Amino acid sequence: MSVEIYSTDTDSGQITVIRKDGPSSHTVHKEISVGNAPRGSVKFTRDGRGFVSNTSTNTVSELDALTRREVARITVGSGPRGLGIVPGERYMLVSNSGSNTVSVVDLESRTELTQVAVARDPRHMALSKDGRYAYVCIWGSGYIAKLDLGGLIDEGRPETIREIARIHIGEDSFPYSLNIDRTGKRAYVACNAIAALPVIDLETDTVIAKVPVMGDGGRAVAFTTDNQYALLTLERNSVIAVVDTVELKATRYIPVGPGPRGIAVDDNDGTVYCGLFARTVPDDDQVEFKFSPHSLSVVHLDGVDLSLPAEEGGQVQYDQIRVGYGPCSVSVFDSAQISYNDAKLNEAAAQLNEGAKAGR
């Protein structure tokens, strides 16, 4: 086992695990049933525990990446969406879009400790490079909430978490997710209702640019391995917008199929994976490759100059992986970076099974 791709399949209530044997060699290895309407990418700890939100059941599923199974469900607030694992991996944050809160979860006891109030409809989040701050997209209020995690990290006191700044993106901008670049100095925000990619300077917590793109419907951001380009999925245009992180301008658009949402990059070879959430395939004469719904687009950037449009910089190459229904997010899992704790995961799986039997 080495690199695996995890697809969060919302409509199927499952996580599809794909084994990667080479840049264009992928095999669906396992389908892991979780709760109803899982959303967001699976987030992993260094000991092989994976976590994903179940939006319709107000829980977070814990996965064992070694045996590829669900081992526990943790009850949180209403409509969980984004996740953030705090440095030290004792605690996890969960944004609850239905209760307008962020849950603090103890990963040792698998229990919710408290909920921190935020504004209307929090979605996905990212943690600063040092892990002392969480940046949460407040979908319903048009800003990014900055939460201070210092008391939690230093003293184990979840009650000390508080909102210390609001970074305003714009009314009715609907910030959906954000990602912090590989330098840790800037955050890029995917907004659903503006045709731009806002860029935040994390030293000053200010928006330093709103990079124009071809349309609205932004869903997720990833970065090339050299951090030279931000890759923004535009769901309504069925493309990835490529944005130069130095010049802060869009350089090209890569067609990827219907309704792209989640995006991830394999740091080992630079391959891009993109979840196609749309249920139907629109007519598209711009590309020869015929995309299918309910699949991942695999985009190969080898030999392509992303600073130039396709007719000058070269065409990307594609593969496709069929997964479950409604793949909304994707993550890359590298087992070479993991140290497993089998005993802890087996104990959790036994407790989950006992709970399931008791509920019958």
RAJOSUL-V42571 format. One record per helix or strand of 3 or more residues. SS is the DSSP state (H for helix, E for strand). FROM is the first residue (numbers start at 0). TO is the last residue. Records with the same first field share a line. If there is no record, write none. Layout:
SS: FROM-TO + FROM-TO
This chain:
E: 2-8 + 13-21 + 24-32 + 37-43 + 48-53 + 58-63 + 68-74 + 79-84 + 90-95 + 100-105 + 110-116 + 121-126 + 132-137 + 142-147 + 161-167 + 174-179 + 185-190 + 195-200 + 205-211 + 217-222 + 228-233 + 238-243 + 248-254 + 259-264 + 271-275 + 294-299 + 316-321 + 326-333
H: 149-154 + 157-159 + 309-312 + 334-336 + 341-357
